[in-house]
Amino acid sequence: MKMLTVALLSAIAGPAWAQSHAHAHTDAAPAAAPAAVDHSKMDHSKMDHSKMDHSNMDHSTMDHSTMDHGGVDHPQMDHSTMDHAAMGHGTAPVAPREPIPEVTDADRAAAFPPINHDAMEHAPNVHSLLLINRLEHWDGQHGTGQAWEASGWVGGNINRLWVRSEGERSGGRTESSDLEVLYGRSVSPWWDVLVGVKQDFRPADSRTWAAFGIQGLAPYKFETSATAYVGEGGQLAATVEVEYELLLTNRLILQPLVEATLAARDEPEHGMGAGLNKAEAGLRLRYEFSRRFAPYIGVSHERLFGDTADYHQAAGEHTRDTRWVAGVRVWF
């Protein structure tokens, strides 16, 4: 009887306890929603994205501007399966926003106006140059004096008329002087062939020579001139001159010079012996204030040889001399 009473009480109390427990959960406050995750602060470099299912993810709604892609290994990503059009990159325009107008005759006329050839200034066909290579005063072991060497030409690029002159004064009188008038024709970009006449005015009576020569720029920029002369009575003579310009700066130039004269036979009346007559070597340093005007200083040594030296020594003249020189080089 006692056991039956306990069973009945348990059966009645069970539904009541269950209802009370259910009401307790119903009346309680609802659970809070999970907080939103800020992916911009997440370190994706340590995540294994290879095991994630990206097929159901909508990348077009993601804000990629705040994501740190520095740790992403892009070479391992398969870009061929990505839909870049849906990512908002845009596409290049097929046609310009404003159509380009067609070129008209007025546009062509403005771009290519007619040229008045009569109003154009052409370079002259005839040119000229006068170069005074040496105009100097010298002070030597046996006196002082002056000397000059000049050349000039007029003509075109192929055919020219040349004029050359050199001379020397000492003791107030002209010791030697000559003048050459030559026709020159260019035979290469660097060389001219010359033919003409030479007139000697000193030291003896005037004398005329037929002249044949060549001048130009030898390899390594040596300015070279070689001329042969045929004089009265069948005398043959020649002069060879070589110069070089060494640029120490753009304006300071050192100019070595070597000159030699030769003759085929003796002429005591003109103080000329056979073979090498005279040789001169000089070194001049000039400063070009402009290309047209350059003063210089230097030293020069000249010497007579062979029978020529004997003839001058018999006349009481010196056969060698070293001179200090100062002068100016100009051209027009």
C-alpha positions in Angstrom: 0.0 0.0 0.0 2.8 2.3 0.8 4.6 1.5 -2.5 1.4 2.2 -4.5 1.1 5.6 -2.9 4.8 6.6 -3.9 4.2 5.6 -7.5 1.1 7.7 -7.8 2.8 10.7 -6.4 5.7 10.3 -8.8 3.4 10.1 -11.8 1.6 13.3 -10.9 4.7 15.3 -10.0 6.7 14.5 -13.3 4.6 16.5 -15.8 4.5 19.4 -13.5 8.3 19.6 -13.1 8.8 19.3 -16.8 6.4 22.1 -17.5 8.0 24.3 -14.9 11.5 23.7 -16.4 10.2 24.5 -19.9 8.7 27.8 -18.7 12.0 28.6 -17.1 13.8 28.4 -20.5 11.0 30.2 -22.3 11.0 33.2 -20.0 14.8 33.6 -20.1 16.4 36.3 -22.4 17.3 35.1 -25.9 21.0 34.2 -26.6 23.1 37.0 -28.2 23.9 36.8 -31.9 27.6 36.0 -32.8 29.7 39.1 -33.3 30.7 40.0 -36.9 34.3 39.0 -37.8 36.7 41.7 -39.1 38.6 39.8 -41.8 40.9 42.9 -42.5 42.7 42.2 -39.2 43.1 38.5 -39.7 46.5 37.1 -40.7 45.5 35.2 -43.8 49.2 34.2 -44.5 48.9 31.5 -41.8 45.7 30.1 -43.1 45.6 27.0 -45.4 43.3 28.3 -48.1 44.0 25.2 -50.2 41.5 23.2 -48.1 38.7 25.9 -48.1 35.7 25.5 -50.4 35.7 28.8 -52.4 33.1 27.6 -54.9 30.1 28.9 -52.9 31.8 32.2 -51.8 30.6 35.5 -53.5 33.9 37.5 -53.9 32.0 40.3 -55.7 30.5 41.4 -52.3 33.8 41.4 -50.5 35.7 44.6 -49.7 39.2 43.7 -51.0 40.4 47.3 -50.4 40.8 46.7 -46.6 42.4 43.2 -47.0 46.1 42.7 -46.5 47.3 40.8 -49.6 51.0 41.0 -48.7 51.0 37.5 -47.3 49.1 35.9 -50.2 51.1 33.6 -52.5 49.8 34.8 -55.9 52.0 32.6 -58.0 50.3 29.5 -56.5 46.8 30.8 -57.2 44.9 29.6 -60.3 43.7 32.8 -61.9 42.2 31.0 -64.9 39.2 29.9 -62.9 38.5 33.4 -61.5 35.7 35.6 -62.9 37.5 38.9 -63.1 34.6 40.6 -64.9 32.5 40.1 -61.7 35.2 41.6 -59.5 34.4 45.1 -60.9 37.7 45.7 -62.7 35.8 47.1 -65.7 36.6 46.7 -69.4 38.5 49.0 -71.7 36.3 51.1 -74.0 35.9 49.8 -77.5 35.6 53.2 -79.1 36.8 56.7 -78.1 34.3 58.8 -76.1 34.4 61.4 -78.8 34.9 60.3 -82.4 38.1 61.6 -84.1 37.1 64.0 -87.0 38.3 63.2 -90.4 41.3 65.2 -91.8 40.1 67.9 -94.2 41.9 69.8 -97.0 42.0 72.9 -94.7 43.9 70.8 -92.0 46.4 69.6 -94.6 46.9 73.2 -95.9 47.6 74.4 -92.3 50.0 71.6 -91.6 51.9 71.9 -94.9 51.9 75.6 -96.0 53.3 76.4 -99.5 57.0 77.2 -99.5 58.3 80.2 -101.4 61.7 78.9 -102.7 62.6 82.4 -104.0 62.5 83.8 -100.5 64.9 81.1 -99.2 68.5 82.2 -98.5 70.9 79.7 -100.0 74.6 79.4 -99.0 76.9 81.1 -101.5 78.8 78.9 -104.0 82.0 80.9 -103.5 83.8 81.0 -100.2 87.1 82.6 -99.0 89.6 82.5 -96.2 92.7 84.5 -95.3 94.9 82.9 -92.6 97.9 84.7 -91.1 99.5 81.8 -89.4 102.5 83.7 -88.1 102.9 87.4 -87.6 105.7 87.7 -85.1 108.7 89.5 -83.6 111.7 87.4 -82.9 114.8 88.0 -80.7 117.7 85.7 -81.6 121.3 85.2 -80.7 122.5 87.5 -83.5 119.8 90.2 -83.6 116.1 90.9 -83.7 113.6 91.1 -86.5 110.1 90.2 -87.8 108.6 87.3 -89.8 105.3 86.4 -91.4 103.6 83.5 -93.0 100.2 83.8 -94.6 97.9 81.9 -96.9 94.4 82.4 -98.4 92.0 81.0 -100.9 88.8 81.8 -102.7 86.5 79.4 -104.5 84.3 76.4 -104.0 84.7 73.0 -102.4 86.6 71.5 -105.4 88.3 74.4 -107.3 90.1 77.2 -105.5 92.6 80.0 -106.1 95.3 80.0 -103.5 97.7 82.8 -102.5 100.7 82.1 -100.2 103.4 84.4 -98.9 106.2 84.3 -96.3 109.2 86.5 -95.5 111.6 87.9 -92.9 113.0 91.2 -91.9 116.1 92.0 -89.9 118.0 95.1 -89.1 115.3 97.3 -90.6 115.4 95.6 -94.1 113.7 92.7 -95.8 116.0 89.7 -95.9 113.7 87.4 -97.9 110.1 87.4 -99.2 108.1 85.6 -101.8 104.5 85.3 -103.2 102.8 82.3 -104.7 99.6 82.2 -106.8 98.3 78.7 -107.3 95.3 76.9 -108.7 94.1 74.1 -106.3 91.8 71.2 -107.0 90.5 68.8 -104.4 91.4 65.2 -105.2 90.1 63.7 -101.9 88.3 64.9 -98.8 91.7 65.8 -97.2 94.1 66.7 -100.0 94.5 69.4 -102.7 96.8 69.4 -105.7 98.3 72.8 -106.5 99.9 74.3 -109.7 101.0 77.9 -110.3 103.8 80.3 -110.0 106.1 81.7 -107.3 107.9 85.0 -107.3 111.0 85.6 -105.1 111.7 89.3 -104.2 114.7 88.8 -101.9 117.5 88.0 -101.1 118.8 88.3 -104.7 117.1 89.8 -107.7 113.5 88.9 -108.4 113.2 85.3 -109.6 110.2 83.4 -111.0 109.4 79.7 -110.4 106.8 77.3 -111.7 105.2 75.5 -108.7 103.7 72.1 -108.4 102.6 70.7 -105.1 100.2 69.0 -102.7 98.8 70.0 -99.4 96.3 68.6 -96.9 95.8 66.7 -93.7 97.9 63.6 -93.3 97.0 60.7 -91.0 96.9 61.6 -87.3 96.0 65.2 -88.3 99.4 66.4 -89.4 99.0 69.5 -91.7 101.4 68.8 -94.5 102.5 70.8 -97.5 105.1 69.8 -100.2 105.9 71.9 -103.2 108.4 71.5 -106.0 109.7 74.5 -108.0 111.3 74.8 -111.4 113.3 78.0 -111.8 115.2 79.8 -114.4 118.2 78.0 -115.8 116.7 74.6 -114.9 117.2 74.9 -111.2 115.0 72.5 -109.1 114.0 73.2 -105.5 111.5 71.9 -103.0 109.9 72.9 -99.7 108.3 70.6 -97.2 106.4 71.8 -94.1 104.6 69.8 -91.4 102.6 71.3 -88.6 100.6 69.7 -85.7 98.1 71.2 -83.3 98.1 69.7 -79.8 95.0 70.9 -77.8 96.0 71.3 -74.1 92.6 72.9 -73.5 89.8 74.1 -75.7 91.7 77.5 -76.0 95.4 76.7 -75.2 97.1 75.0 -78.2 100.7 73.9 -78.7 101.8 74.0 -82.3 105.1 72.2 -83.4 106.4 73.0 -86.8 109.2 71.6 -89.0 110.2 73.1 -92.4 113.0 72.1 -94.8 114.2 73.4 -98.2 116.2 71.5 -100.8 117.9 72.3 -104.2 119.1 70.2 -107.1 122.4 72.2 -107.8 124.7 74.9 -106.5 124.0 78.5 -107.2 126.6 80.6 -105.4 125.1 83.9 -106.7 121.9 83.1 -104.9 123.6 81.6 -101.8 122.1 78.2 -102.6 123.9 74.9 -102.5 122.8 71.4 -103.6 121.0 69.1 -101.3 119.4 70.2 -98.0 119.7 74.0 -97.7 117.9 75.0 -94.6 115.9 73.4 -91.8 113.7 75.1 -89.2 112.0 73.7 -86.1 109.7 75.7 -83.9 107.3 75.3 -81.0 104.6 77.9 -80.4 102.0 78.1 -77.6 98.9 80.2 -78.4 95.8 81.1 -76.5 92.6 81.5 -78.6 90.5 84.4 -77.2 88.4 83.5 -80.2 89.0 81.2 -83.1 89.9 84.2 -85.2 92.4 85.8 -82.8 95.1 84.0 -80.9 98.4 85.5 -79.6 101.3 83.2 -79.0 104.8 82.8 -77.7 107.4 80.2 -78.6 110.9 79.3 -79.6 112.4 78.6 -83.0 115.7 77.2 -84.2 117.0 77.3 -87.8 120.2 76.0 -89.4 121.9 76.1 -92.8 123.5 73.0 -94.3 126.1 72.0 -96.9 127.3 74.5 -99.5 124.6 76.9 -98.5 126.1 77.2 -95.0 129.5 77.8 -96.6 128.2 80.5 -98.9 126.6 82.4 -96.0 129.6 82.0 -93.7 131.9 83.4 -96.4 129.6 86.4 -96.6 129.9 87.0 -92.9 126.5 85.6 -91.9 125.7 83.1 -89.3 124.6 79.5 -90.2 122.4 78.8 -87.2 120.3 80.8 -84.7 117.9 80.2 -81.9 115.1 82.7 -81.4 112.4 83.6 -78.9 109.2 84.6 -80.7 106.0 86.4 -79.8 103.2 87.1 -82.2 99.6 86.6 -83.2 97.6 84.2 -85.4 94.5 85.7 -87.1 92.1 84.6 -89.8 89.3 86.3 -91.7 
